[in-house]
Amino acid sequence: MKKKKLERSKLVKWYFEHRERKDYKFALGRKKRGRGIYVLYKGNKIYYIGLSKSSLRNRLRNHALKDRHKGKWNNFSFYQVGRTKFIKDIETLFLRICEPAGNKISGRFKKKYDLGRKIK
């Protein structure tokens, strides 16, 4: 297990990349401020992108053992985000760029910030 810490002022505080499904036990829990973005992979392809505002470990455990994603992915990465207010925007950005097959919703930004609408 290799966890790396970046400088305190950075957006990503801790990360844990390309680990086997069973290693979800090493993800950050509620007491360690396990908030951030996680990515589920099927082989080398991104299958699902999600967020957690409290416990990355619980979210990964549910996806590994209980919910509709069970058995559809084999490894994961997570990125702890220091400021909770940015998590949803980061997830939306990743969803719109990567378009993973396991996500039903692609994420939305507020329409008032869409420059394409202002150009018309």
Order of alpha helices (4+ residues) and beta strands (2+ residues): beta-beta-beta-beta-alpha-beta-alpha-alpha
